[in-house]
Amino acid sequence: KRGVAAATQRQAFNALLFLFRHALNAEIHGLDDVVPSSRSKRLPVVLSPLEVGAVLQALGDRYRLMASLIYGAGLRLAECLSLRIKDVDFDRECITVRAGKGDKDRETVLPESLVDPLKRHISRIRTLHERDRREGIAGVALPDSLEKKYRGAGSEWVWFWVFPSDKLSVDPRSNVVRRHHVYHSSLQKAFRAAVGRAGIAKRATVHTLRHSFATHLIENGYDIRTVQELLGHSHVSTTMIYTHVARKNKLAVSSPFDALCEMPDRRAGIAGDQVR
């Protein structure tokens, strides 16, 4: 009745379930009769290749490589920022995403045109890693319990971030001062500003680059299963949403209005009306 989104309804419903089951230790009966809210199906925002290029050009040098890698490899924002040196394979030109969404590993393509820029970037951050070692800074955080299993591994070069932060921070879990990767909001804010400078009238976010990656692959003729594996989707139905976005280019559909305007006796009048 209040017109709230389906996600808001589910969040409130699950919060109430948690309250009764785990805080009040009371079971709620009659849940089988509850009609769950359904999420509306929305098409993702997609940028054209020219628009992607315009946004990347509008980004500063600090964030352009990150955004280029997200678009070029179809990465999620968190997957890009949490990349480590060992996850980049220049010889095979691939990137390994560790513990992605759904706690799954996958491999995706490393764009050939990004190999040299990425190598130069890694060469620069090598000096940052060496400086941290000289100054006795604690190594980077390791996933799960690897910190206990491989003591001191966080100080090794292979575990260092591909996109480390310029500043040190306090690890909230251990209160240890160490170097984290670039913060999510930093790239998000820079990307929004670049979209504005590029003059693009779309509600594009960093995740739009991933949508664009998938859509452009489908438009270029790659099969849906290949795109599914590169994106790391569990179900092909999730990947199929991009076929709807790419359908116009894929089927080469031409609007009947264009044919109407091409008629000699109609062209001048219709075009003139549109101009006026």
N, C-alpha and C positions, 0 to 999 in steps of 0.2 A: 504493500500500500504506500510505503514511503518512497518507492522507486529506487532503492539502493541497489548496487551492483550484486551480481551473483556471488562474487568472491567475498564481499562484505557479509552477505548472509551466511555463507559457509563458515567464515571466521567466527562470527558470533555464535553460531550453532555449536561448533567444536569447542569454543571456550566454555559454553554452558555444560557440555558433556564432561569436559575436564574438571570443572568445578564440582559437579555432583559426584563423579566417580572417584576422583583422587583427593579432593579436599573434604567433601562431606561424606565420602564413603557410602553414597546412596545411588542405587541403580535406577535409571529412568526406564519405565515400561511404555509400551505402545509406540516405539520408534519405527516399527514396520509400516505404520500408517502415515508417517511423515513424508511429504513430497519434497524431495531435494530440489534446490534451485539449479537450473542449468545455465552454464556459461554460454553467452552469445558467441557465435563464430564470427571473428573479425579477420579481415585480410591484413597481412602485415604491411607496414610502410616500406616501400622499396625505392631506392635511388637508381637512376639510370647510370651507365658507366661514365657519361660526361659529368653528371652531378657528383658522383663519387670522386672523380678527379678534381673537380672544383673545390670540394670540401677538404680534400687532402692538401691541396695547394694553399688553402686558407689557414691550415694548421701550422703552428710553429714547429721548428725542427725537433723539439723535445718530444712532441706527441705524434708527429707525422709517421714515424716508423711503427709505433704501436698500432695506430689506426690502419696503416697499410697492411700490417700482418693480420689484423683481425679480418679485414676484407679479403686479403689474398689467401688465407687459410680457413676462413669460415669459423673463426674462434669466438667463443663467448668472452665477454670482458674479463671475468675472473680467470678464465683459462689463459688468456694472454698475459695478464699481469703476474700470474703465479708460475710462469715458465721458468725453468732452471737451465743452466748451461748444458747439462747432460741431455736435455729434452730436444735439442736442436741438432739434427744430423745433416751436415752440409754435403757429405758424399752421396747420400741417398736422396737428398733434397726433400726431407720430410720432417715433420714436427710430431712429437709424441705428447699427447695430452694425458696427464696422469690424474686419476681420480676425478674425472669430469662429472658432469651431472649424472646422478644415478650411481656414483662411485665407480665409473667405468673408465678404462684406458682405451685410447684409440690413436691411430695415426692419421695425419692429414698432410696435405701438400705444402711444401715450402716453395713459394714463388721464386722462380729462377732469377727474376729481376731484383729480388730482395736479398739475395745471397751476399753480394758484396757490401751493401749498406749495413747488413746485420753483422757481417764480419768486422767491419770498422767499428761499429758500436760496441761489440763484445771486446774488441781490443782496448777501447777506451775505459770500459768499466773494469777491466782487469787491473788497472792501476788503482781503482777504488778498493777492490778486494785486497790487494797487497797492502794498501795503507791501513785498512782495518786490522790486518794481521800484525803489522808493525806496532800499532797502537793498542793492541791487546783487546780489541772489541770482540765480544762474543759472536760466535758464528750465527748464521741465519737459522731461523726456526725450521725444524724438520717435521714432516707429516706424521700424525699418529704417535706411536711409541718408538719411532726410529731413533729419537734422541737418546733413549736409554739403551737401545740395542747397539747402536753404533756411536759410541761416545766420541765427540770431537769431529764427527763427520760434517757438522754444520759449518766448520771452518774451511772445508775443502772447496776448491774452485768449482768442481762439478756440481755442487749443490747451490752455488751462488745464483741470485736472481738475474734473469736476463734484463729486467727493467727495475733496478734497485732504486730506492728513494735516495735523494740527496742528503737527507737528514736522518739521524739516528732517532729511535723511538723506544719506549718502554714496552716490553712484551707484557700485556695484561695478565697472561696466564702464569708467568714465572717472575714478573717484575725485573727481568733482565734487560739491560740496555743493549739493543742490537739493531741491525739494519733490516728494515722490512722492504717489500716491493712498493712501487708507486701506488698511491692510494687511489681507489676507484673514482672518487668524486673529482679528482684532479683532471683525469682524462675526460670525464663526462662534461665538466664545465667547459673545458677547452673545445670539445667537439660541438657543443651547443653554440658557442660563440662563432666557431668556424662556419657552421651552417648559416648563421645570420649574415656573416661577411660574404659568403658565397651567393647570397640572395636567393636561397632555395626556400620556397613556401611550402615546406612539408615538416611535419612533427617528427623529424629524424633524430634518433639517439645513436649511441655507439652500437647498440644491438642491431640497428638498421643495416649496418655494414654486413653482418652475418646473413640477414634476410636477403640482401642484395647479392651476396656471394652465391647463395643457393639458387636464386631466381636466374641469375646470369648463366650459371652452369646449365640449367634446364633449357634456357633459350638457345644455348650453344649446342644443344643436342645430346648432352650427357644423360645416361639412363638414370632413372629415379633411385635405383638400388645403390649406384655409385655415390650419388649425392647423399643418400641416407647414411652410408658408412662414413663419409667425410664429416658430416654434421654430428654423428654420434647418436642418432635417433634410435630408440628401441623399436618403434613401430613405423612402418612405411607410411601409415596414414598421417603421421605428423609431418612427414616430408611432402606429402601430396598437396598441402596447402599452397606450396609454391607453384604448382602447376596451374592453379587458378590465377595467380598473379601474372604468370608468364604466358597465359593462353593466347592473348592477342597477338604477340609476336610469333608464337609457335605455330598458330594456324593461319597467320598472315591475313587476318580478317580485315576487310575494308568496309567502312560504314556506307550504307546506301545513300547517305547524304552527300558523300563525295561524288558518287555517280550522278546524282541530281545536279550538282553544281557544274559538272562537266558538259551538260547539255547546252548547246549553243544558244538556244532561246531562253534559257533559265539562268545562265551564268551571270550575266550583267545585273539582272534584277535582284537575284539573291545576294550576290556579293555586295551590291550597293546597299541593300537593306542592312546587312551585317555591319558595314562600315558606319552607316548613319546611326 
